[in-house]
Amino acid sequence: MKKISALIALTTFSVGIATAPVTWAAGTHDHSPKFGGIVAQGKAFDAELVATPD
């Protein structure tokens, strides 16, 4: 009985992973500088580095 339950759980998990929609961090959003700086990308963020003279 444990083997059948484990097999059903594994099958359900596999089907769920296989049919899940894939999301890309670098999708269709714009990566160009907005304020004249340089855009640096991390794993989960985009940062614009802007230096202004004092």
C-alpha positions in Angstrom: 0.0 0.0 0.0 2.9 2.4 0.8 4.4 1.7 -2.6 1.2 2.6 -4.5 0.8 5.8 -2.4 4.4 6.8 -3.1 4.0 6.0 -6.8 0.8 8.1 -7.0 2.4 11.0 -5.2 5.5 10.9 -7.5 3.3 10.7 -10.6 1.2 13.6 -9.5 4.2 15.7 -8.6 5.9 14.9 -12.0 2.8 15.8 -14.0 2.4 19.0 -12.0 6.0 20.1 -12.6 5.8 19.1 -16.3 2.6 21.1 -16.9 3.5 24.2 -14.8 4.0 27.4 -16.8 7.6 28.6 -17.1 8.3 32.2 -16.0 11.4 34.0 -17.2 13.0 36.8 -15.1 14.2 38.5 -18.3 10.8 38.5 -19.9 9.4 41.3 -21.9 10.2 44.2 -19.5 12.5 46.9 -20.6 16.2 46.8 -19.6 17.3 50.2 -21.0 18.5 53.0 -18.6 15.8 55.4 -17.5 17.9 58.1 -16.0 21.1 58.0 -18.1 22.9 55.5 -16.0 24.1 51.9 -16.5 21.8 49.0 -15.9 23.1 46.1 -13.8 21.2 42.8 -13.6 21.1 40.4 -10.7 19.3 37.1 -10.4 16.0 38.7 -9.3 16.4 42.4 -9.9 17.6 45.1 -12.3 19.4 48.2 -10.9 20.3 51.4 -12.6 23.6 52.9 -11.4 23.6 56.6 -11.8 26.5 58.9 -10.8 26.0 62.7 -10.4 28.7 65.2 -9.8 28.5 67.0 -6.4 
